[in-house]
Each structure stands twice: as C-alpha cells, then as structure tokens.
Amino acid sequence: MAGICGAVDFLAKNDLLNDKKHTGNSVYLWQSYEQYTNLSRFLEEQVVGDEPLITANGTATLEFTNQVMKTVHALPVDQIDKITNLHNLGFYKYCDKFGNPYAQRMSLHLFMI
C-alpha cells in the first residue's frame, strides 16, 4: 500500500498507519483523528517505507515514485535512480553530470538503419 499527500491523511484517519513507520504532510493535521494513535512512529522525512507501506508528503513526488518503483521491482534499481535523477536535475544538468542518456540509443538507432 502506498500513499502520498492527502492519501496519507486518509490512511491516518482510517487506522491504517498505526502499526508502521510513516510520514505525511503534517502529523498535526491528524490530531483530531480518533483512529490515529501512532504519533511516535511518524517520521519527518520526505518518504518512509515500512513494507508493505510507503508514505510521502505532498512535496515528495519524485522520491515517492522512486520508492514505489523499487518496491515493485519495476526496473533495475540503477535504472530507476537514473530516471529519478533525470527528472530531478532536468535534462541538461543531467547530461552535464552523467552524459546524454539518449546518445547511445541514437548511435544504435543510426547503426540499425
């Protein structure tokens, strides 16, 4: 199960965070939720994974996606991190730091023609 931003608020309100480490937008928002009783395991971090649960605050879209993709083994970890870095840095800064990710594909494509 994974939740980001308001979805984590829903999880807190419905007693789905009480046995796991977790994060969210603000634990203060949940103080009125009768079902939420796990304040001691709230972590002030962008993303928290405590399998099978992944939670993130609303500003952690890239980190959240990275963690979910790793958890479901969508791609090899190094590829997931490369994709995250590309979107985090932007194309040109990524190229400066790691090289053009499409250069090899372009040369292979030209070779195939």
TAWO-V391100 format. One record per residue. N is the residue number from 1. SS is DSSP state (2 for helix, 1 for strand, 0 for the rest). PHI is phi in whole degrees, -180 to 180 (none if undefined). NEAR is the number of other ideal C-beta (glycine too) atoms within 12 Angstrom. Layout:
BEGIN
n = <N/N>
ss = <SS/SS>
phi = <PHI/PHI>
near = <NEAR/NEAR>
END
This chain:
BEGIN
n = <1/2/3/4/5/6/7/8/9/10/11/12/13/14/15/16/17/18/19/20/21/22/23/24/25/26/27/28/29/30/31/32/33/34/35/36/37/38/39/40/41/42/43/44/45/46/47/48/49/50/51/52/53/54/55/56/57/58/59/60/61/62/63/64/65/66/67/68/69/70/71/72/73/74/75/76/77/78/79/80/81/82/83/84/85/86/87/88/89/90/91/92/93/94/95/96/97/98/99/100/101/102/103/104/105/106/107/108/109/110/111/112/113>
ss = <0/1/1/1/0/2/2/2/2/2/2/2/2/0/0/0/0/0/0/0/0/1/0/0/0/0/2/2/2/2/0/0/0/0/0/0/0/0/2/2/2/1/0/0/0/0/1/1/1/1/0/0/1/1/1/1/0/0/0/0/2/2/2/2/2/2/2/2/2/2/2/0/0/0/0/0/2/2/2/2/2/2/2/2/2/2/2/2/2/0/2/2/2/2/2/2/2/2/0/0/0/0/2/2/2/2/2/2/2/2/2/2/0>
phi = <none/-140/-146/-133/58/-63/-65/-70/-58/-60/-62/-64/-65/-111/63/-107/-117/-74/-121/-135/-68/-163/-140/177/-66/-166/-64/-64/-66/-96/-61/-88/-81/-58/-78/-89/-133/-123/-57/-68/-107/-77/-115/-82/-136/-65/-137/-131/-112/-140/-46/-93/-108/-129/-129/-153/-83/-66/-96/-110/-60/-69/-63/-63/-61/-58/-66/-63/-62/-68/-65/-93/55/-64/-149/-60/-54/-64/-70/-62/-65/-63/-64/-62/-62/-59/-76/-72/-84/92/-58/-73/-67/-61/-61/-61/-85/-119/95/-72/-70/-101/-60/-67/-63/-64/-66/-66/-64/-66/-66/-74/-74>
near = <22/32/34/33/24/19/25/38/30/23/34/36/23/18/17/28/36/24/16/28/23/39/39/44/27/19/27/15/20/31/16/12/24/12/18/29/19/27/20/14/23/30/23/18/23/26/36/31/29/25/17/15/31/35/44/33/29/22/17/30/19/24/30/31/26/33/32/29/26/25/22/18/11/16/18/12/17/14/17/24/23/22/23/28/24/24/19/21/19/13/17/13/15/21/16/12/16/22/16/17/20/17/13/13/12/13/12/11/11/11/9/8/7>
END
